[in-house]
Amino acid sequence: MVIIMFKRKATEKLRNWKEKYSSKYAVLLQGARRVGKSTIAENFAKENYKSYILIDFSNVTKEIIEIFDDISNLDIFFLKLQSVTSTKLYNRESVIIFDEIQLAPKVRQAIKYLVKDGRYDYIETGSLISIKKNVKGIVIPSEEMKINVYPMDYEEFCWASGKDYSILKQIDEYNKEIGQATNRILMRDFRIYMAVGGMPQAVEAYINKNTFQEIDVIKKTIIELYKDDFRKIDPSGRLSMMYDAIPAQLALGKNKYYLSSALNKRISKKDEELLFELLDSKTVLMCNNVSEPSISLNLTKNIDTYKLYLSDIGLFTTMLFNNKSLISENIYNKLLSDKLEANLGYLYENAVAQIIRANDYELYFHTWTEKDKSHSYEVDFLVSEGNKIIPIEVKSSNINNHKSIIEFSKKYSSCISRRILFSQHDISNDGMLELKPMYLVSIIMDKLKHN
């Protein structure tokens, strides 16, 4: 087996933190479990510091924990820490990594004093970091910057798997049809990403030429790990039910997530509170309905009308077809060759949602009904570009059926800069509507972010 060090976008954000802010702030890498936070932190420490100490609070000795009982004298504290870890620290040339910091709330609170001392830099990593029981009774340090770490997006997947991502950038710049044969190959590459996903363990297994069944076992293990975390928070199992219901509700074409359907009961205030625990876990993505896109996406979002997506498309694929103990290779082969019988628009929709969020955009959509008509319309995603908005539709097939985005563009023409439909088809235009293949989503979102 080849052990692979993946290039991750969070590393560049860490580099920016070190150059500009590390003397005043610790940095917290936050995200779902198994997205690579610890690996990113340690690799960054190895490459950018003279020495580092890593303290993993999920597997730490009593001797180290006791050092943190008294930090009133930092000279003595650092001497003890260096002695116990057998690591010499250098002024402004060393970093201390607090891994799984949510398990040591008092250490997190002490960040204020450690940063103020100024001798060393501090990187924290955390999962389920916002859960109330992990921060109850402590003061969250203001001297803490946050970097979200997501599952690998399509660009990171291409870097890892050796695909030449620069070709996709050239295709986007060229902005003309590339031909059916080339488009078919590039779409198959994107569907491989949808099958594998962006969890580093699954990506590593794919690169090491494991079968899709073997990759599926890895993804199922991660899903069960998440559910174990959910049970620790909510032994009743309601969190797991909320999580499990996401693929099914999207597959049914619902225009919102129904919490009552997920739990098979009337909703209580406690159920609504549990939903926010699920969001805090970073395992899911919330997409809010916007009531008036022409004003502001954030200011007019409806917090009671939302969709939920999984944070990783590979886990979504596994859960979607999880009607057997193992997903057969045949199902994956059908996915890769685009021969699955079902309309998989929701599968592509989840992939696009993940990529949009990985570019640090909040997720919004819009639904409306024409006056005196029963027909309703829905635009899958809305993103901001300056003081303008961009409506985005996602289609797995039948790109001629895009009345919603056309009607939306008429209704809000004064505040729209572009309108984009992502599908499996080659680059083209339908009037003002830009038709783009799915494999360009990451590139387009990254360009929008840097405009």
FIMIVEX-128736 format. One line per 4 residues: number of its first residue (from 1); their letters; for each residue x, y, z of C-alpha. Coordinates in Angstrom, 1 decimal. Layout:
BEGIN
NUM) A) X:Y:Z  ...
***
This chain:
BEGIN
1) MVII) 0.0:0.0:0.0  1.2:3.5:-0.9  0.9:6.1:1.9  -0.1:9.4:0.3
5) MFKR) 0.3:12.9:1.5  -2.5:14.9:0.0  -2.4:18.5:-1.1  -5.2:20.3:0.7
9) KATE) -6.6:23.8:0.2  -6.7:24.3:4.0  -2.9:24.3:4.0  -2.8:27.6:2.1
13) KLRN) -5.2:29.1:4.6  -2.9:27.9:7.4  0.0:29.5:5.6  -1.8:32.8:5.5
17) WKEK) -2.6:32.5:9.2  1.0:31.9:10.0  2.3:34.8:8.0  -0.3:37.4:9.2
21) YSSK) -2.1:36.4:12.4  -0.3:33.6:14.3  1.3:36.0:16.8  -2.2:37.2:17.9
25) YAVL) -4.4:34.2:17.3  -4.5:30.4:17.6  -6.1:28.7:14.6  -8.9:26.1:14.9
29) LQGA) -9.3:23.6:12.1  -12.9:22.6:12.5  -14.9:20.0:10.5  -16.4:16.6:10.6
33) RRVG) -14.4:13.6:11.7  -12.1:11.9:9.2  -11.9:14.9:6.8  -8.1:15.1:7.4
37) KSTI) -7.8:17.9:10.0  -5.1:16.2:12.1  -3.0:15.2:9.1  -3.2:18.8:7.6
41) AENF) -2.1:20.3:11.0  0.8:17.9:11.5  2.0:18.1:7.9  1.9:21.9:8.1
45) AKEN) 3.9:21.8:11.4  6.6:19.6:9.9  7.0:21.8:6.8  6.8:25.2:8.4
49) YKSY) 8.4:25.0:11.9  11.7:24.1:13.5  9.8:21.8:16.0  6.3:21.0:17.1
53) ILID) 4.5:19.1:19.8  1.3:17.3:19.0  -1.1:16.5:21.9  -4.0:14.2:20.9
57) FSNV) -6.7:14.6:23.6  -8.4:11.4:22.3  -5.3:9.5:23.3  -3.3:11.4:25.9
61) TKEI) -1.5:10.3:29.0  -2.5:11.3:32.5  1.0:12.9:32.9  0.4:15.4:30.1
65) IEIF) -3.2:16.2:31.3  -1.8:17.0:34.7  0.6:19.6:33.2  -2.4:21.7:32.2
69) DDIS) -3.8:21.7:35.7  -1.7:24.8:36.5  -0.6:27.2:33.8  -0.1:30.2:36.2
73) NLDI) 3.7:30.0:35.7  4.2:29.5:31.9  8.0:29.1:32.2  7.5:26.0:34.4
77) FFLK) 4.5:24.9:32.2  6.6:24.9:29.0  9.6:23.2:30.7  7.3:20.4:31.9
81) LQSV) 5.7:20.0:28.4  9.1:19.8:26.7  10.3:17.3:29.3  7.3:15.0:29.0
85) TSTK) 7.2:15.1:25.2  11.0:15.1:24.7  10.7:18.0:22.3  12.6:21.2:22.4
89) LYNR) 10.6:24.3:21.7  12.1:27.4:20.0  10.8:30.9:20.5  8.6:31.9:17.5
93) ESVI) 9.8:28.8:15.6  7.7:26.1:17.2  4.0:25.2:17.1  1.9:23.2:19.6
97) IFDE) -1.0:21.2:18.1  -4.0:20.5:20.3  -5.7:17.6:18.5  -9.4:16.9:19.3
101) IQLA) -9.5:20.0:21.5  -13.2:19.6:22.1  -12.3:16.8:24.6  -10.3:19.2:26.7
105) PKVR) -12.4:22.4:27.1  -10.2:23.8:29.9  -7.2:23.6:27.6  -9.1:25.4:24.9
109) QAIK) -10.0:28.1:27.4  -6.3:28.5:28.3  -5.5:29.4:24.6  -6.1:33.1:25.6
113) YLVK) -3.1:33.1:28.0  -0.9:30.9:25.8  -1.3:33.2:22.8  -0.8:36.3:24.9
117) DGRY) 2.5:34.9:26.1  3.7:35.0:22.5  6.4:32.4:22.5  4.9:29.8:20.2
121) DYIE) 2.1:29.3:17.7  -1.0:27.1:18.4  -3.1:25.0:16.1  -6.3:23.3:17.4
125) TGSL) -8.4:20.7:15.6  -11.9:19.8:16.6  -14.9:17.7:15.6  -18.4:18.3:16.9
129) ISIK) -16.8:21.4:18.3  -19.9:23.5:19.0  -21.8:21.0:21.0  -22.9:22.7:24.2
133) KNVK) -21.7:20.1:26.6  -18.1:20.6:25.3  -18.0:24.3:26.0  -20.3:24.6:29.0
137) GIVI) -18.8:26.5:31.8  -15.8:27.8:29.8  -15.0:31.0:28.0  -14.4:30.5:24.3
141) PSEE) -11.2:32.3:23.5  -11.5:35.4:21.3  -7.9:34.8:20.3  -9.0:32.0:18.0
145) MKIN) -9.4:32.0:14.2  -11.4:29.3:12.6  -10.7:27.5:9.3  -13.3:25.1:8.0
149) VYPM) -12.0:21.8:6.7  -14.3:20.0:4.3  -14.0:16.7:2.5  -11.8:17.0:-0.5
153) DYEE) -13.5:18.9:-3.3  -13.2:17.9:-7.0  -10.0:20.0:-7.5  -8.3:18.3:-4.5
157) FCWA) -9.5:14.9:-5.7  -7.9:15.6:-9.1  -4.6:16.6:-7.4  -4.7:13.3:-5.4
161) SGKD) -5.6:11.0:-8.3  -3.1:12.6:-10.7  -5.7:14.1:-13.1  -4.5:17.3:-14.9
165) YSIL) -6.8:19.9:-13.4  -5.2:22.6:-15.4  -6.9:21.2:-18.5  -10.3:21.9:-17.0
169) KQID) -9.2:25.5:-16.3  -8.2:25.8:-20.0  -11.6:24.3:-21.0  -13.4:26.9:-18.9
173) EYNK) -11.3:29.7:-20.4  -11.9:28.5:-23.9  -15.7:28.4:-23.1  -16.6:26.5:-26.3
177) EIGQ) -17.7:22.9:-27.0  -14.9:20.4:-26.6  -16.7:17.5:-28.3  -18.8:14.6:-27.2
181) ATNR) -15.9:12.1:-26.8  -13.8:14.4:-24.5  -16.8:15.5:-22.5  -17.8:11.8:-22.0
185) ILMR) -14.3:11.0:-20.6  -14.3:14.1:-18.3  -17.8:13.4:-17.0  -16.8:9.8:-16.2
189) DFRI) -13.9:11.2:-14.1  -16.4:13.4:-12.2  -18.6:10.4:-11.6  -15.7:8.5:-10.2
193) YMAV) -15.4:11.4:-7.7  -19.1:11.0:-6.9  -18.6:7.3:-6.3  -15.4:7.7:-4.1
197) GGMP) -16.1:11.0:-2.5  -13.7:13.3:-0.7  -13.0:11.5:2.6  -9.1:11.0:2.6
201) QAVE) -9.3:7.3:3.6  -11.6:6.6:0.7  -9.5:8.6:-1.8  -6.4:6.8:-0.6
205) AYIN) -8.1:3.4:-1.1  -9.1:4.4:-4.6  -5.5:5.5:-5.5  -4.2:2.2:-4.1
209) KNTF) -6.5:0.5:-6.6  -9.0:-1.0:-4.1  -12.3:-2.2:-5.5  -15.4:-0.1:-5.0
213) QEID) -16.7:-2.7:-2.6  -13.5:-2.2:-0.5  -13.9:1.6:-0.7  -17.5:1.2:0.3
217) VIKK) -16.5:-0.6:3.5  -14.4:2.4:4.4  -17.2:4.8:3.8  -19.6:2.7:5.8
221) TIIE) -17.2:2.6:8.7  -17.1:6.5:8.6  -20.9:6.6:8.6  -21.0:4.3:11.6
225) LYKD) -18.4:6.5:13.4  -20.7:9.5:12.8  -23.6:7.6:14.2  -21.6:6.6:17.3
229) DFRK) -21.0:10.3:17.9  -24.7:11.0:17.4  -25.6:8.4:20.0  -23.3:9.9:22.5
233) IDPS) -25.2:13.2:22.1  -28.6:11.7:21.7  -29.1:8.1:22.9  -32.6:8.1:21.6
237) GRLS) -31.4:7.7:18.1  -33.2:10.7:16.7  -30.0:12.3:15.4  -29.2:9.2:13.4
241) MMYD) -32.7:9.2:12.0  -32.3:12.8:10.8  -29.0:11.9:9.2  -30.3:8.7:7.5
245) AIPA) -33.4:10.5:6.1  -31.4:13.0:4.0  -30.7:10.9:0.8  -34.3:9.5:0.9
249) QLAL) -35.9:12.9:1.1  -33.8:14.3:-1.7  -34.5:11.3:-3.8  -38.3:11.9:-3.4
253) GKNK) -37.8:15.4:-4.8  -39.1:17.2:-1.8  -38.6:21.0:-1.9  -37.7:21.1:1.8
257) YYLS) -36.5:18.8:4.5  -39.3:17.5:6.7  -38.1:16.8:10.2  -41.4:15.2:11.1
261) SALN) -41.0:12.7:8.3  -37.5:11.9:9.3  -38.6:11.2:12.9  -42.1:9.8:12.2
265) KRIS) -43.6:12.0:14.8  -44.8:15.5:15.7  -41.8:17.8:16.2  -40.9:19.1:19.7
269) KKDE) -38.6:22.0:20.7  -36.0:19.3:21.7  -36.1:17.8:18.2  -35.4:21.3:16.7
273) ELLF) -32.5:21.7:19.1  -31.1:18.3:18.0  -31.1:19.5:14.4  -28.6:22.2:15.3
277) ELLD) -26.5:19.6:17.0  -26.5:17.7:13.7  -25.4:20.9:11.9  -22.7:21.5:14.4
281) SKTV) -21.2:18.1:13.6  -20.3:19.4:10.1  -21.5:16.1:8.7  -24.4:17.8:6.9
285) LMCN) -25.0:21.0:4.9  -28.0:23.2:5.3  -29.4:25.0:2.3  -32.0:27.7:3.3
289) NVSE) -34.9:28.9:1.2  -34.7:32.6:0.4  -38.0:34.5:0.3  -36.8:37.6:-1.5
293) PSIS) -33.6:37.1:-3.5  -33.6:40.7:-4.8  -32.9:42.1:-1.4  -30.3:39.8:0.3
297) LNLT) -29.7:36.1:0.4  -28.8:36.1:4.1  -31.3:38.7:5.3  -34.3:37.1:3.7
301) KNID) -33.5:33.4:4.3  -36.3:31.3:5.8  -34.8:29.4:8.7  -37.9:27.1:8.8
305) TYKL) -37.6:26.0:5.2  -34.4:24.3:4.3  -32.9:21.3:2.6  -30.2:19.1:4.0
309) YLSD) -27.3:17.6:2.1  -24.5:15.3:3.2  -21.1:17.0:3.5  -19.5:14.3:1.3
313) IGLF) -20.9:13.0:-2.0  -19.2:9.6:-1.5  -21.0:9.0:1.7  -24.2:10.1:0.0
317) TTML) -23.7:7.6:-2.7  -23.1:4.8:-0.2  -26.2:5.7:1.8  -28.4:6.1:-1.3
321) FNNK) -27.7:2.6:-2.5  -27.4:1.0:1.0  -30.0:-1.7:0.6  -27.5:-4.5:0.9
325) SLIS) -24.6:-5.2:3.3  -22.3:-4.3:0.5  -22.9:-2.2:-2.6  -22.3:-4.4:-5.6
329) ENIY) -19.6:-3.4:-8.1  -22.3:-3.5:-10.7  -24.1:-0.5:-9.2  -20.9:1.5:-9.2
333) NKLL) -20.2:0.4:-12.8  -23.6:1.6:-13.8  -23.0:4.9:-12.0  -19.7:5.4:-13.8
337) SDKL) -21.2:4.6:-17.2  -24.3:6.7:-16.5  -26.6:3.7:-16.9  -28.4:3.7:-13.6
341) EANL) -32.2:3.4:-14.1  -33.2:6.2:-11.6  -33.1:9.9:-12.3  -30.0:10.9:-10.3
345) GYLY) -30.5:14.6:-10.3  -30.4:14.7:-6.5  -27.1:12.8:-6.5  -25.5:15.5:-8.7
349) ENAV) -27.3:18.2:-6.7  -25.5:17.0:-3.5  -22.2:17.0:-5.3  -22.7:20.6:-6.4
353) AQII) -23.8:21.6:-2.9  -20.6:20.2:-1.4  -18.4:22.0:-3.9  -20.2:25.3:-3.4
357) RAND) -19.9:25.0:0.4  -16.2:24.0:0.1  -15.7:27.4:-1.5  -17.0:29.0:1.7
361) YELY) -20.4:30.0:0.2  -23.5:29.6:2.3  -26.1:27.5:0.6  -29.4:29.1:-0.5
365) FHTW) -32.3:28.1:-2.9  -35.6:29.7:-3.9  -39.1:28.4:-4.5  -42.2:30.3:-5.6
369) TEKD) -45.6:29.8:-7.1  -47.1:31.9:-9.8  -50.1:34.0:-8.8  -53.4:32.3:-9.7
373) KSHS) -51.5:29.2:-10.7  -50.8:26.0:-8.9  -47.4:25.3:-10.6  -44.4:25.9:-8.4
377) YEVD) -40.9:26.7:-9.4  -37.5:26.0:-7.7  -34.0:27.2:-8.4  -31.5:24.8:-6.8
381) FLVS) -28.9:27.2:-5.6  -28.2:30.9:-5.4  -24.8:32.5:-4.8  -23.7:36.1:-4.5
385) EGNK) -21.4:37.9:-6.8  -20.8:41.4:-5.4  -24.3:43.0:-5.2  -25.6:40.6:-7.8
389) IIPI) -26.8:37.0:-7.6  -26.3:33.9:-9.7  -29.1:31.3:-10.0  -27.8:27.7:-10.5
393) EVKS) -29.7:24.7:-11.7  -28.4:21.1:-11.6  -29.6:18.5:-14.1  -28.5:14.9:-14.5
397) SNIN) -30.4:14.7:-17.9  -33.1:16.5:-19.9  -31.4:19.9:-19.9  -34.2:21.3:-22.1
401) NHKS) -36.4:21.3:-19.0  -35.2:24.4:-17.2  -38.2:26.6:-17.0  -37.6:27.5:-13.3
405) IIEF) -34.3:29.2:-13.9  -35.7:31.0:-17.0  -38.7:32.3:-15.1  -36.5:33.3:-12.1
409) SKKY) -34.2:35.2:-14.5  -37.2:37.1:-15.9  -38.5:37.9:-12.4  -35.2:39.1:-10.9
413) SSCI) -33.4:40.3:-14.1  -32.2:43.5:-12.5  -30.2:41.7:-9.8  -28.7:38.8:-11.8
417) SRRI) -25.2:38.8:-13.2  -25.1:35.3:-14.7  -27.4:32.2:-14.8  -25.8:28.7:-15.0
421) LFSQ) -27.1:25.2:-15.6  -24.8:22.4:-14.6  -25.3:19.0:-16.3  -23.5:16.2:-18.0
425) HDIS) -23.6:17.9:-21.3  -20.9:19.9:-23.2  -20.5:23.6:-22.9  -23.2:25.6:-24.7
429) NDGM) -25.6:28.5:-24.3  -29.3:28.9:-24.4  -29.8:32.6:-24.8  -28.4:34.1:-21.6
433) LELK) -28.3:30.8:-19.9  -24.8:29.2:-19.6  -24.8:25.4:-19.9  -21.7:24.0:-18.2
437) PMYL) -20.6:20.4:-17.5  -20.4:19.3:-13.9  -16.6:19.0:-13.9  -16.3:22.8:-14.1
441) VSII) -18.3:23.5:-10.9  -15.1:23.8:-8.7  -13.4:26.1:-11.2  -16.4:28.4:-11.6
445) MDKL) -17.0:28.7:-7.9  -13.3:29.3:-7.2  -13.3:32.1:-9.8  -16.4:33.7:-8.4
449) KHN) -14.9:33.7:-4.9  -11.8:35.5:-6.1  -13.5:38.1:-8.4
***
